[in-house]
Amino acid sequence: MWVLTGIVGAFALALVISSLVFGVGIIAIPVALVAVAIAGFVDLNRRRTQARMIHDHREQAKTESVEFTERDQRTLVNE
């Protein structure tokens, strides 16, 4: 999240600078847009990886059986 905030701030700074110096906006704005797009793709990839890991952990938990001892069976509460 901080990376995206920094890139958006850089984009805003590029707009301010381009208004001060004519011609800089021609280069700065597309570069800032590309940086924002790259940050978005990186963040999306990170989120996909996290979701895939969580899904894998859930699948592993489903396949493993849990065995309760006799004492555990007595203390289980049916709700």
SEZAZA-560024 format. One record per residue: residue number from 1; residue in one letter; x, y, z of N, C-alpha, C, O, CB in turn. Coordinates in pm, 1 decimal. Atoms other than C-alpha are relative to their C-alpha. Last residue first. Glycine has a CB too. Layout:
% residues N
nr_rest_n.east_n.north_n.up_ca.east_ca.north_ca.up_c.east_c.north_c.up_o.east_o.north_o.up_cb.east_cb.north_cb.up
NUM_A_X_Y_Z_X_Y_Z_X_Y_Z_X_Y_Z_X_Y_Z
...
END
This chain:
% residues 79
nr_rest_n.east_n.north_n.up_ca.east_ca.north_ca.up_c.east_c.north_c.up_o.east_o.north_o.up_cb.east_cb.north_cb.up
79_E_87.4_-118.5_0.6_-2353.8_-2730.2_1984.5_-97.0_-8.7_-112.0_-179.2_81.3_-129.5_80.1_128.6_-11.1
78_N_85.4_-3.2_118.8_-2180.7_-3051.4_2075.4_-92.6_119.8_9.5_-167.9_135.0_105.7_-81.4_-131.8_-14.8
77_V_133.2_-50.9_-26.2_-1903.5_-2990.7_2328.0_-76.3_0.7_-131.8_-30.7_59.2_-230.1_4.7_142.4_64.1
76_L_62.4_-68.4_114.3_-1590.8_-3198.7_2311.2_-141.6_41.1_34.0_-214.8_-33.3_99.3_0.2_-90.0_-124.8
75_T_7.4_-144.4_-22.1_-1443.7_-3276.7_2653.8_-60.3_76.4_-117.0_-84.6_196.5_-105.7_136.8_53.5_28.4
74_R_85.7_-32.9_-114.8_-1518.8_-3648.9_2654.2_-18.0_150.6_17.0_-121.8_195.9_65.3_58.5_-59.3_127.7
73_Q_138.6_33.8_33.9_-1384.8_-3698.8_2300.6_-94.6_35.7_114.5_-207.3_79.4_91.1_-12.1_-149.6_-33.6
72_D_50.9_-104.9_87.4_-1066.3_-3514.8_2392.0_-146.8_-24.6_-33.7_-227.3_68.4_-37.7_83.5_8.2_-128.3
71_R_22.4_-117.6_-85.8_-1010.9_-3754.3_2682.4_-55.9_116.3_-82.1_-144.4_188.2_-35.8_132.0_42.5_70.0
70_E_122.2_25.9_-75.4_-1055.9_-4051.4_2450.1_-34.4_118.9_89.0_-151.3_154.2_104.7_14.7_-127.3_84.6
69_T_-18.7_102.9_-101.9_-798.4_-3903.8_2214.8_-131.8_-20.7_72.9_-228.1_52.9_51.1_113.3_38.8_99.7
68_F_19.1_-42.7_-137.2_-902.6_-3713.1_1907.0_24.7_-117.2_93.6_-11.1_-231.2_63.7_-141.2_57.6_20.5
67_E_36.1_110.5_-87.3_-766.1_-3781.1_1561.8_-5.0_50.1_143.5_90.5_109.5_193.7_100.0_-117.6_-14.2
66_V_-32.5_-31.3_-138.0_-772.1_-3503.0_1309.2_-47.5_-115.7_86.4_-163.8_-155.8_80.4_-64.7_134.9_44.9
65_S_102.6_36.6_-96.7_-761.5_-3601.2_946.4_50.1_31.1_140.7_169.3_22.3_170.1_-37.8_-150.0_-13.2
64_E_-55.9_58.7_-121.4_-547.3_-3410.1_702.4_-112.3_-31.7_97.9_-196.7_52.9_127.4_103.5_95.1_64.7
63_T_-44.6_137.1_25.9_-708.0_-3361.8_361.0_56.8_-67.5_124.4_56.8_-190.2_133.2_104.1_-0.4_-109.9
62_K_113.9_88.4_25.8_-913.5_-3056.6_459.9_44.0_-144.7_-15.3_-28.5_-235.5_25.5_-74.6_44.8_-125.0
61_A_71.1_20.6_-126.0_-618.1_-2879.3_620.4_-118.8_-93.9_-18.9_-152.7_-170.1_71.7_-47.4_134.1_57.2
60_Q_-79.5_91.1_-82.2_-411.7_-2927.6_306.1_-71.3_-30.1_131.1_-67.5_-143.3_179.2_138.9_59.4_27.5
59_E_11.2_133.1_59.1_-688.2_-2772.3_96.0_79.0_-102.1_80.5_33.1_-214.7_99.6_48.5_1.6_-145.1
58_R_134.4_51.2_-30.1_-707.0_-2474.7_330.9_-19.1_-140.2_-54.8_-77.6_-225.6_11.7_-106.9_93.0_-57.3
57_H_2.6_35.5_-141.5_-330.8_-2425.0_314.7_-136.7_-57.0_39.2_-145.0_-152.4_116.5_33.5_122.6_86.6
56_D_-76.4_124.2_-16.8_-342.8_-2436.3_-65.3_-0.9_-46.0_145.2_-15.5_-165.2_172.2_144.3_19.1_-47.8
55_H_80.7_108.8_55.6_-620.4_-2175.1_-75.1_71.1_-134.4_17.7_8.1_-233.9_53.3_-29.5_25.5_-149.4
54_I_107.4_24.6_-95.5_-423.6_-1948.5_157.2_-87.2_-115.4_-47.8_-127.3_-200.7_31.4_-84.9_127.0_20.4
53_M_-59.0_65.7_-116.5_-117.0_-1983.1_-65.4_-107.1_-33.6_103.6_-106.0_-142.3_161.3_108.4_89.2_62.7
52_R_-32.3_137.5_38.8_-322.2_-1906.7_-378.3_59.1_-77.2_118.1_27.1_-194.3_138.4_98.5_-0.7_-118.7
51_A_126.3_72.7_6.7_-472.1_-1597.6_-213.0_24.1_-146.4_-36.0_-41.7_-235.2_18.0_-94.2_65.2_-102.2
50_Q_50.2_19.5_-135.8_-126.5_-1474.6_-116.2_-128.7_-82.0_-0.5_-144.5_-173.3_80.5_-23.8_135.3_68.0
49_T_-87.4_97.4_-64.1_7.7_-1529.7_-467.7_-47.6_-29.1_141.7_-51.2_-144.9_183.4_144.9_50.2_1.6
48_R_32.5_130.9_56.9_-290.0_-1349.4_-619.9_81.4_-110.0_65.9_29.2_-217.4_96.1_24.2_-0.3_-151.0
47_R_128.6_42.5_-56.6_-239.3_-1056.4_-381.8_-42.3_-136.6_-52.9_-96.1_-218.1_21.9_-108.4_103.4_-31.2
46_R_-23.1_33.8_-140.3_129.0_-1028.4_-473.2_-128.7_-50.6_64.2_-126.5_-147.8_139.8_53.9_121.9_77.0
45_N_-70.9_127.8_-2.0_44.4_-1041.8_-845.4_24.6_-45.7_143.5_10.4_-164.1_173.9_133.3_11.0_-75.8
44_L_96.8_102.6_39.4_-212.7_-764.2_-804.1_64.1_-138.6_3.6_1.7_-234.4_49.2_-55.7_29.2_-140.7
43_D_89.5_18.7_-113.5_39.9_-551.8_-614.3_-102.9_-108.6_-30.0_-133.5_-190.5_56.6_-70.3_131.8_35.2
42_V_-77.9_65.8_-105.2_301.0_-600.2_-887.2_-89.5_-28.8_120.6_-83.4_-137.8_177.6_121.2_87.9_41.9
41_F_-19.6_139.4_39.4_44.2_-519.7_-1156.1_78.4_-77.8_105.2_47.7_-193.8_132.5_72.1_-7.1_-134.1
40_G_128.0_69.7_-7.8_-63.6_-202.7_-975.5_13.0_-146.7_-36.3_-45.1_-232.1_30.6_-101.3_66.2_-90.5
39_A_27.9_21.7_-141.9_294.5_-91.6_-921.0_-131.6_-73.3_18.8_-143.1_-158.6_106.8_-3.1_133.2_75.0
38_I_-90.1_106.2_-46.6_364.6_-143.0_-1292.2_-25.2_-30.5_146.8_-29.3_-147.3_185.6_147.3_40.1_-21.2
37_A_47.2_126.9_56.3_57.7_62.1_-1387.4_85.9_-116.5_47.2_33.0_-222.1_82.1_-0.2_6.1_-153.0
36_V_122.8_35.5_-71.5_153.7_345.4_-1149.9_-53.4_-134.1_-50.6_-98.4_-216.5_29.0_-107.1_110.8_-17.1
35_A_-39.1_41.1_-134.9_508.1_349.4_-1291.2_-122.4_-41.7_82.1_-116.6_-140.0_155.9_75.3_114.1_71.2
34_V_-60.6_133.4_12.0_373.8_353.9_-1648.3_39.8_-51.7_138.3_20.9_-169.5_168.6_123.9_3.7_-94.3
33_L_109.3_93.6_27.3_149.2_647.8_-1559.5_51.3_-143.1_-12.4_-12.2_-236.4_36.8_-73.8_40.3_-127.9
32_A_73.8_18.6_-125.0_442.1_832.4_-1400.6_-115.5_-98.3_-19.9_-141.7_-180.7_67.7_-53.3_135.3_52.1
31_V_-86.5_80.3_-87.1_655.1_778.2_-1712.0_-71.6_-28.0_132.1_-65.4_-139.5_183.8_135.3_72.4_25.8
30_P_1.6_141.2_43.2_367.2_898.3_-1930.4_86.8_-90.6_87.4_49.9_-204.9_114.4_47.0_-10.2_-144.0
29_I_133.0_58.6_-18.9_327.9_1212.5_-1713.6_-6.3_-143.8_-53.0_-55.9_-230.8_18.5_-106.1_86.4_-69.8
28_A_26.5_39.4_-138.4_698.5_1293.8_-1684.1_-134.7_-70.3_16.9_-143.4_-168.7_90.4_4.8_121.7_89.6
27_I_-76.1_118.3_-40.9_792.3_1292.8_-2053.9_-44.9_-50.7_136.3_-59.3_-171.4_155.7_149.5_31.5_3.0
26_I_3.1_92.6_112.8_541.5_1530.9_-2212.4_72.5_-129.8_36.1_34.8_-237.3_-10.5_63.8_64.5_-125.1
25_G_118.3_83.8_-9.7_494.1_1694.1_-1876.4_-10.5_-101.6_-110.6_-72.9_-206.5_-94.5_-121.3_84.2_0.4
24_V_-33.2_109.7_-89.6_851.1_1821.9_-1889.4_-118.1_-96.8_10.5_-98.8_-217.6_24.8_38.8_53.7_139.5
23_G_-66.8_108.7_70.8_771.0_2029.1_-2197.4_34.3_-117.9_88.8_49.6_-229.2_38.6_124.1_50.8_-64.1
22_F_67.0_45.6_120.9_686.9_2351.9_-2019.1_81.9_-109.3_-67.0_203.5_-96.3_-81.0_-23.3_117.1_-96.8
21_V_-97.8_2.9_107.7_833.7_2376.7_-1671.2_-68.3_-59.3_-123.4_-109.2_-175.4_-123.3_127.5_-82.9_40.5
20_L_-100.6_-103.7_-19.5_602.2_2483.2_-1391.7_97.9_8.7_-117.0_139.4_118.0_-155.5_75.9_-25.4_128.4
19_S_66.2_-129.2_14.1_291.6_2289.5_-1496.6_99.3_114.7_15.9_75.8_224.5_-34.5_-112.6_13.4_102.4
18_S_28.8_-22.7_142.0_506.9_1985.2_-1561.5_-74.1_131.2_-20.6_-63.0_192.3_-126.9_-82.1_-115.8_-57.3
17_I_-122.8_-39.4_68.9_649.8_2013.4_-1211.9_-27.7_29.8_-146.6_27.8_123.9_-203.3_106.5_-109.9_12.3
16_V_-36.7_-133.3_-46.9_303.8_2007.8_-1056.2_123.0_50.0_-73.0_126.4_165.0_-116.6_24.6_-0.4_150.9
15_L_95.9_-95.9_54.7_193.8_1713.4_-1269.7_33.2_141.9_41.1_22.8_233.9_-40.0_-140.6_-34.6_44.6
14_A_-30.5_-15.5_142.4_511.5_1521.9_-1189.0_-96.0_98.2_-65.4_-55.3_176.1_-151.6_-6.3_-135.6_-71.6
13_L_-117.3_-88.0_8.9_452.4_1586.1_-818.4_39.1_23.6_-146.1_78.1_134.4_-183.0_119.1_-60.6_77.8
12_A_47.8_-135.1_-30.8_102.7_1437.0_-848.5_115.0_99.5_-9.5_97.3_210.1_-60.5_-63.9_4.9_140.9
11_F_81.2_-42.9_113.0_248.2_1130.2_-1021.4_-51.0_142.8_21.1_-47.8_224.8_-70.8_-117.8_-96.4_-20.9
10_A_-94.5_-35.7_106.4_516.2_1100.0_-755.5_-73.7_49.1_-123.7_-28.5_141.5_-191.2_88.8_-119.9_-35.9
9_G_-60.7_-128.3_-37.2_245.3_1110.4_-489.3_99.0_47.6_-104.9_105.5_166.6_-135.8_69.6_-11.5_134.9
8_V_103.8_-100.7_26.5_57.2_835.6_-673.8_51.1_138.3_37.0_22.8_236.1_-32.1_-129.7_-32.0_78.5
7_I_5.3_-18.5_144.6_380.5_637.1_-677.7_-106.6_102.1_-37.6_-86.0_183.6_-127.5_-27.3_-133.4_-70.2
6_G_-118.6_-73.3_45.7_435.8_687.1_-307.5_-3.8_27.7_-149.1_35.2_135.7_-193.6_125.6_-77.3_33.8
5_T_15.8_-138.0_-45.2_79.7_584.7_-224.6_118.0_85.2_-47.0_100.3_198.9_-90.8_-12.6_5.5_153.8
4_L_100.0_-61.3_86.2_119.2_271.1_-437.6_-21.6_146.5_38.2_-36.2_231.9_-49.2_-132.4_-77.4_8.0
3_V_-62.0_-18.2_131.3_440.4_182.4_-259.1_-96.5_70.8_-93.6_-58.2_163.1_-165.6_43.1_-135.6_-59.8
2_W_-85.5_-118.0_-5.3_282.9_241.7_80.5_64.9_26.5_-135.0_86.7_142.0_-171.5_107.0_-16.5_107.4
1_M_82.2_-119.4_0.0_0.0_0.0_0.0_86.1_125.1_0.0_53.1_222.7_-67.2_-93.3_0.2_119.9
END
